[in-house]
Amino acid sequence: MKVLVVNGISALRGGGQTNLINLMKFLPNYECKVVFILNSDNFTFFSKFESDSIFLFEAQFASKNIFHRALWEKFFLPKKMREWGADIYYAPGGVMTTKVPDFCVSITTLQNMLPFESKERKRFPFFSYLRWKLLLLRFVFLRSYNVSDKVIFISKYSRDAVKKIIPKIKEKSIVIPLGINDIFIDNKKIYKLPYGLSNGKFYLYVSHMDYYKSQKELVHSWKKLIDQGFEYPLVFAGPIVNQYGKEVISLIERLGLTKNIIHLGHVEYDKLPGLYQASRALIFASTCECCPNILLEMFASEKVILCSNKNPMPEFGGDGVIYFDPYSIDQLTQKVLEIESGVIDKEAMAQRAHALSKQYKHTKTIEKTIQYILS
């Protein structure tokens, strides 16, 4: 029986955490033993998945900071893998600093395009820790893809970006997009709307607030719409993760839009389908993604979607969404007005988007990923 070791130290929130959950749910269906290496900050969250075939290991030393993690993965993890008898080592976070035992296959994944998008990286403050961390990650990721036996990409766009630097990457890689969780398919749950919001009478953007998510541009677009008598509010759903989010809230207050632009903060994952269903239209304005998981989830909601025209969004949205330049205040304003005036048939666009959702069923995606890992 094969022994698979999965490094989940960096899976603290968002898509990384969701992907790890899916692996924990589906791997018991396969004949293998699995060791999940976890951070002290996510160990309790994942503890419910421990079973006869799944063992959870808390890497306390590696959890302290990125330097402790690097030391632990380089000098201590190889010894642990020999103790566990690892046949396969999977690092979904994209970092392969560990020299695996000779008998072990190493696999990693690209799930973060920011290190490869200099324009988007430069949107972070020059002296911010994250901006320089992303630059460092570019070199770490490229080295990881060079030394790994296999690489999983979640979009053609991301593989093409790496291929420009590592021409032979295609020979040892596969493209497997993320999938849509079943809770978003044929959802029947109702979301209890707060702040006086009414069903079908608000535009919704679900995402954490960050420099490449274009919330400031959306605020300015809504200011233009409100000045023209537009009645529907804009709703942001997602946590504030850095200074940018605070600046967005400050901008809303400064422009006097607190009644027109509402920030719900973090919304629990299982409540998102009901929130999507309650909206009038959906907005996805990110400028940098590997695979836009939130956009895929939006497909299943049967709502018209206003989508960023930056890659790789067109790779997934095809002709099922309405594209706009997220840097352009005027473009989004115009597209919203075209929807409301009937120039754009929002019902037809909603059906096109819903048709796309059938291509991204998450059970098939997870099964394909596991089969590739274990092969």
C-alpha positions in Angstrom: 0.0 0.0 0.0 1.4 3.4 -1.0 2.2 6.0 1.6 1.4 9.6 0.5 2.7 12.6 2.5 0.8 15.9 1.9 2.3 19.2 3.0 -0.6 21.3 4.2 1.3 23.8 6.4 0.3 26.8 4.2 -3.4 25.8 3.9 -4.6 28.4 6.4 -7.5 29.9 4.4 -9.3 30.2 1.1 -8.7 27.9 -1.8 -5.7 26.1 -0.3 -7.8 25.0 2.7 -10.7 24.0 0.5 -8.4 21.8 -1.7 -7.0 20.1 1.4 -10.5 19.4 2.6 -11.4 17.8 -0.7 -8.3 15.6 -0.6 -9.1 14.5 3.0 -12.7 13.6 2.0 -11.8 11.6 -1.2 -8.4 9.9 -0.4 -10.0 7.3 1.9 -11.7 5.9 -1.2 -8.2 4.9 -2.5 -5.9 2.2 -1.3 -3.2 4.3 0.3 -2.1 5.6 3.7 -1.9 9.4 4.0 0.1 11.7 6.3 -1.1 15.3 6.3 1.5 17.7 7.6 -0.3 20.6 9.2 0.3 24.0 10.8 -0.4 24.6 14.4 -2.9 27.2 13.3 -4.9 24.8 11.1 -4.4 21.5 13.0 -7.6 21.7 15.1 -9.6 22.7 12.0 -8.6 19.5 10.2 -8.6 17.2 13.2 -12.1 15.9 12.3 -10.7 14.2 9.2 -8.3 11.9 11.0 -9.1 8.2 10.5 -7.5 4.8 10.1 -6.1 5.8 6.7 -5.4 9.4 7.4 -2.8 10.5 10.0 -2.4 14.2 10.9 1.0 15.5 12.0 1.4 18.9 13.6 4.7 20.6 12.5 5.0 22.9 15.5 8.6 24.2 14.7 7.7 24.8 11.1 4.6 26.8 12.2 6.5 29.6 13.8 7.4 31.5 10.7 8.6 31.1 7.1 12.2 30.7 8.2 11.5 28.0 10.7 9.4 26.3 8.0 12.2 26.4 5.5 14.7 24.9 8.0 12.3 22.2 9.1 11.3 21.2 5.5 15.0 21.0 4.4 16.6 19.3 7.3 13.9 17.5 9.3 11.2 16.5 6.9 13.3 14.1 4.8 14.0 12.1 8.0 10.3 12.1 8.9 9.4 10.8 5.4 11.8 7.9 5.8 10.2 7.1 9.1 6.8 7.2 7.5 8.0 5.1 4.5 6.8 7.8 2.0 6.3 6.7 -1.6 4.9 10.1 -2.7 5.4 13.6 -1.4 2.9 16.2 -2.5 3.4 19.9 -1.8 0.3 21.7 -3.1 1.6 25.1 -1.9 4.1 25.1 -4.7 7.3 25.0 -2.6 9.6 22.0 -2.9 12.6 22.7 -0.7 12.7 19.1 0.6 15.1 16.6 -0.8 12.9 13.5 -0.9 14.2 10.0 -0.4 15.4 8.3 -3.5 12.4 5.9 -3.7 9.9 8.8 -3.3 8.1 10.7 -6.1 7.8 14.5 -5.6 4.8 16.5 -6.8 3.9 20.2 -6.5 1.3 22.6 -7.8 1.1 26.2 -8.9 -1.8 27.9 -7.2 -0.5 31.5 -6.9 0.2 33.6 -10.0 1.2 36.8 -8.2 4.9 35.8 -8.1 4.8 35.7 -11.9 2.8 38.9 -12.6 5.2 41.8 -12.0 2.5 44.4 -12.7 0.1 43.0 -10.1 3.0 42.4 -7.6 3.9 46.1 -7.9 0.4 47.1 -6.7 1.5 46.1 -3.2 3.4 48.9 -1.3 7.1 49.1 -2.2 8.2 48.5 1.4 5.6 45.9 2.2 6.7 42.4 3.4 4.4 40.7 0.9 5.7 42.4 -2.2 9.2 41.2 -1.6 8.0 37.8 -0.4 6.2 37.4 -3.7 9.4 38.3 -5.6 11.3 35.7 -3.6 8.6 33.1 -4.2 9.1 33.5 -7.9 12.6 32.0 -7.6 11.5 29.4 -5.1 8.6 28.3 -7.3 10.8 28.0 -10.4 13.4 26.0 -8.5 10.6 23.8 -7.1 9.2 23.0 -10.6 12.7 22.2 -11.8 13.4 19.6 -9.1 9.9 18.1 -8.8 9.1 14.9 -10.6 5.6 16.1 -11.5 3.8 19.5 -11.5 0.0 20.1 -11.5 -1.2 23.4 -13.0 -4.8 24.6 -12.5 -5.0 26.6 -15.8 -3.4 26.6 -19.2 -2.5 30.2 -18.6 -0.4 29.4 -15.6 1.5 26.6 -17.3 2.2 28.8 -20.3 3.6 31.4 -18.0 6.1 28.9 -16.5 6.8 27.3 -19.9 8.3 30.6 -21.1 10.9 30.2 -18.4 11.1 26.3 -18.2 10.4 25.1 -21.8 10.4 21.4 -20.8 7.8 21.8 -18.0 5.0 20.4 -20.2 6.7 17.1 -20.4 6.2 16.4 -16.6 3.0 18.3 -15.9 -0.7 18.2 -16.3 -3.5 20.9 -16.3 -6.4 20.1 -13.9 -8.7 23.1 -13.2 -10.3 23.4 -9.8 -13.9 22.2 -9.5 -17.2 23.5 -8.1 -18.3 22.1 -4.8 -21.6 20.3 -4.8 -23.1 22.8 -2.3 -23.2 25.4 -5.1 -25.0 23.0 -7.5 -28.8 23.2 -7.3 -28.6 25.1 -4.0 -31.8 25.3 -2.0 -30.5 27.1 1.1 -31.7 30.7 1.7 -29.3 33.3 3.0 -30.7 35.6 5.6 -29.9 39.1 4.2 -28.6 41.7 6.7 -28.5 45.5 6.6 -31.9 45.9 5.0 -30.8 44.2 1.7 -33.6 42.7 -0.4 -33.5 39.6 -2.5 -32.6 40.3 -6.1 -31.8 43.9 -5.5 -28.0 44.2 -5.0 -24.8 43.5 -6.9 -22.4 41.1 -5.2 -18.6 40.7 -5.2 -17.2 37.9 -3.1 -13.5 38.1 -2.4 -11.1 39.1 0.4 -10.0 42.7 0.0 -6.6 42.9 -1.5 -4.5 45.1 -3.8 -5.2 43.0 -6.9 -8.9 42.5 -6.3 -9.9 46.0 -7.6 -12.4 46.9 -4.8 -11.3 50.6 -5.0 -12.1 50.8 -8.7 -15.6 49.3 -8.0 -16.2 51.9 -5.3 -15.5 54.7 -7.8 -17.7 53.0 -10.4 -20.6 52.8 -7.9 -20.1 56.4 -7.0 -20.7 57.3 -10.7 -23.8 55.1 -10.8 -25.2 56.5 -7.6 -24.7 60.0 -8.9 -26.8 59.0 -12.0 -29.7 57.8 -9.7 -28.8 54.1 -9.7 -30.8 52.4 -6.9 -29.1 49.0 -6.3 -26.3 48.7 -3.7 -23.0 47.0 -4.1 -22.1 44.3 -1.5 -18.6 43.2 -0.7 -18.3 39.8 1.0 -14.9 38.8 2.2 -12.4 39.6 5.0 -10.0 42.5 5.3 -6.5 40.9 5.1 -4.2 43.9 4.9 -4.0 47.7 4.7 -5.8 47.8 1.4 -9.0 46.6 2.9 -8.9 49.4 5.5 -8.3 51.9 2.7 -11.4 50.6 0.8 -13.6 51.0 3.9 -12.2 54.5 4.4 -12.9 55.4 0.8 -16.5 54.3 1.1 -16.9 56.5 4.1 -15.2 59.4 2.6 -17.4 59.3 -0.5 -20.5 59.1 1.6 -21.5 55.7 0.2 -22.0 53.7 3.4 -25.7 53.1 2.5 -24.9 52.2 -1.1 -21.8 50.0 -0.6 -22.0 47.4 2.2 -19.2 45.2 3.5 -20.4 42.0 5.0 -17.0 40.8 6.0 -16.2 37.1 6.1 -19.2 34.9 5.1 -19.0 31.2 6.0 -18.3 29.0 3.0 -21.5 27.0 3.3 -23.6 30.2 3.2 -22.1 31.5 0.0 -24.5 29.6 -2.3 -27.5 31.2 -0.7 -25.9 34.7 -0.9 -25.1 34.2 -4.6 -28.8 33.2 -5.2 -30.0 36.3 -3.4 -28.1 38.7 -5.6 -29.3 40.6 -8.6 -25.9 40.1 -10.5 -22.4 39.0 -9.6 -19.1 40.7 -10.1 -15.6 39.2 -10.3 -13.0 41.9 -10.6 -9.7 40.1 -9.7 -6.7 41.0 -11.9 -4.5 38.0 -11.1 -5.6 34.3 -10.6 -4.3 30.9 -11.3 -7.7 29.4 -11.5 -10.6 31.7 -10.4 -12.4 29.4 -8.0 -14.9 32.0 -6.9 -15.8 32.6 -10.6 -16.4 28.9 -11.1 -18.7 28.9 -8.1 -20.6 31.8 -9.5 -21.4 29.9 -12.7 -23.7 27.6 -10.8 -25.8 30.4 -9.4 -27.7 31.2 -12.6 -26.9 34.9 -12.3 -25.5 37.3 -14.8 -21.8 37.7 -14.2 -19.6 40.8 -14.8 -16.1 39.5 -15.0 -12.5 40.8 -15.2 -11.0 40.5 -18.7 -7.6 39.7 -17.3 -6.1 36.3 -17.9 -7.0 33.5 -17.1 -10.6 34.6 -16.6 -11.5 34.3 -20.4 -10.1 30.8 -20.4 -12.9 29.7 -18.0 -15.6 32.3 -18.7 -15.7 31.9 -22.5 -18.9 33.6 -23.8 -20.8 33.0 -20.6 -19.8 36.2 -18.8 -19.7 40.0 -19.5 -16.1 41.2 -19.5 -14.8 44.5 -18.4 -11.4 46.0 -17.6 -11.2 46.1 -13.8 -8.8 49.1 -14.0 -11.5 51.1 -15.9 -14.1 52.8 -13.7 -16.1 53.8 -16.8 -16.3 50.2 -18.3 -17.9 48.7 -15.3 -20.3 51.6 -15.0 -21.3 51.2 -18.7 -21.8 47.4 -18.4 -24.1 47.7 -15.4 -26.2 50.3 -17.2 -26.5 48.0 -20.2 -27.7 45.2 -18.0 -30.3 47.4 -16.4 -31.5 48.9 -19.6 -31.9 45.5 -21.3 -29.2 46.1 -23.9 -27.6 43.0 -22.4 -30.0 40.1 -21.9 -29.1 39.1 -18.4 -31.3 36.0 -18.4 -29.6 34.6 -21.4 -26.1 35.4 -20.0 -27.1 33.7 -16.7 -28.0 30.5 -18.6 -24.8 30.6 -20.5 -22.8 30.9 -17.2 -24.8 28.1 -15.7 -24.0 25.8 -18.7 -20.3 26.4 -18.0 -20.7 25.0 -14.4 -21.3 21.5 -15.8 -17.7 21.4 -17.0 -16.2 21.9 -13.5 -17.7 19.3 -11.2 -15.4 19.1 -8.3 -15.7 15.3 -7.8 -14.2 14.7 -11.3 -11.4 17.3 -10.6 -10.4 15.7 -7.3 -10.5 12.2 -8.7 -8.3 13.2 -11.6 -5.9 14.9 -9.3 -5.6 11.9 -6.9 -5.2 9.5 -9.8 -2.3 11.7 -11.2 -0.7 11.9 -7.7 -0.9 8.2 -7.1 0.0 7.0 -10.6 
